[in-house]
Amino acid sequence: MSTLKARNTLKKNSDFRRLYAKGQSAVTPCLVLYCRRNRLGVNRVGFTVSTKLGGAVRRNRIRRRLREVVRLNGPALRCGWDLVLVARSRCADAPWDSLNAAYLQACEKLGLLKEERE
C-alpha cells in the first residue's frame, strides 16, 4: 500500500484557487470534491478543513481520515488529476463506511474512476 508522497500533495494557495475557480466539483453530504486535469501523469491531492469544524485536534483527525480514504482508493482512480477535498460538517462524525462511499460517489460523478471498476 502506498502513501501520499509530499510531491503529490497540493500546498500552494494558487493551486487551490485554480481548482476552485476552473475545476469541476461534486457535492456529497460529507465532502466536496474539486478536480482538474494536470499534465504531470500523477494525481495530486489537497485538503481543506475549515476552522468551523472544530479545533486543531478535530480538524487534523478529519484530515487524516480523508487522507486515508484517498490513499486506499488511489489505485481505482485515473492518473493525471489535481484533487481538492473540502470537508463538510457531517464529515467530522461520519462513520468510515459513509465517508468512503461519499468519496467514491464524488469520484464517480466526476468520471475519475477507472473503467474496469464496476
Protein Blocks (a to p, Z undefined) as FASTA:
>chain_A
ZZddfklccfbfklmmmmmmmmccdddfkbccdddddfeopacddddddfklocfklmmm
mmmmmmmmmmmmmmmpcehiacdddddfklmmgcfklmmmmmmmmmmmnopacfklZZ
